[in-house]
């Protein structure tokens, strides 16, 4: 599996290929297992992955002090969006990110 480290914090998601954060555009391969290692820096967040039509594809929780491992195979290339599914404060509505599957 390819590993993507995800750190959620009010009010952003940071995705990286290593445990050290980077802010590069994330491109992932179609047809391979992707393992998201999801954690939170502060409060509980929802990690919802949506396709380009904003249909929910998969999801897990981001919790402080714990790493959730979400494994998924993206069959369709395109842009996928990440939205927070757990109300986490006043700016919850702006908490989003995205990545590309090729």
N, C-alpha and C positions, 0 to 999 in steps of 0.2 A: 504494500500500500504506500501511496505517497502521503506524507504527513504535512498538515497545515496547522500551525499553532495560532489559536485565536485568543485574544485577550479583549474582554468586554470591560468597558468602564463608562461611567456617565460622561459623555453621551456619544460613544463611538465604539466601533469594532476595529481592532488591529489584527491583520493577517500577516503571517510570516512563514518562511520555510524553516526557520530556526527559532529556538526559544527566545533569542534576542529579537526585539521588535524591529521591523523595517516597514517602510511605507511605500514599497514598490507596488506597481500594478500586479495583481495575482492572476496568472494564467495556469489553468489546470487541464490535464488531458481528458478527453472523452474516453469512455470505455474502460477505465482503470479505477480500482478502489482508491478512494480518497478518505483519509482518516483525519477528521478535524479534532484537535485536542483543545477543548473549549474551557476557558476559566474566566473568572471575573476578578477585577482588582478591588471592587468596592461592594456592590449590592447584587442581588439576584437579577439576572437579565434573561430574556428568552433569545435564543439563537435560531431564527427562522430563515430558511433558505427558500427563495421564490424564483420561479422561472421568469422569462421576459414578459409573460402575461400576468405576472404577480399572482400566480397560483402557487400555493404552498407545496414544496417538494419534500422537505424533511425539516426536522427541528429537534432541539435539545435545550437544556437549561445551562446557563453560565452561572456558576456559584463561587463565591469566595472560598478559598482554601480547598478546592476540589477541582479535579480535571474530568470532564465528561468526554468520552471518546465516541464520536459519531462517524460511522463508516458509511459511505455512499458511492455508488457508481453513477456518473452523469452520462447518459446515453446520447443526449442531444447537445450539440455545440450551441453556444450563445452566451449572453450575459445573464448572470444570476445575481439576485439582490439579497442582501441580508437585512432583516428588520428585527427589532427587539419586540418580543412577544409578551414581555412582562413589564407592567407599568413600573418605571424605575425613577420617576421624578418629573419635575416641571418640563424638561426638554426631551422627554421620552420620544416624542413624535419626530424628532430629527435624527434619532439614532439609527444609522444605516451604513451600509457599505456594499460593495459589489466585487465580483470577480468574473473572469471570462473562461469558458470551457471551449477548447479547440479540438 
